[in-house]
Amino acid sequence: MASDPELQFPARVRNLKNLAHGFTRMGHLAHAEAALDEGIAIEDRLLRGFMRESKAVWLVEQGHVPEAIAIYEGLLRQFWMDSASIKRCQDNIARLKS
């Protein structure tokens, strides 16, 4: 369902994020990460930050802080990040490194 080509990409991305949450609650972490990665792969540049940040949050919840920091640092290198998103990423990096 999440990968249904009939769905517009914002709905597909939301469905994949929700699917990842469900997989995580069931303990299927590999499936959860795959759903997050699929969402990152299909969304356009304006939503890519949303799914990347969602994956970073998920990684922190799984105890993978260095990987989450790498995602936040990667987002900071994107030309399309606005000032609020930049500050949020910087704050998250600082919090995770402390």
Secondary structure, DSSP 8 states (H G I E B T S, - for coil): -TT-TTS-HHHHHHHHHHHHHHHHHHT-HHHHHHHHHHHHHHS-HHHHHHHHHHHHHHHHHTT-HHHHHHHHHHHHT-TT--HHHHHHHHHHHHHHH-
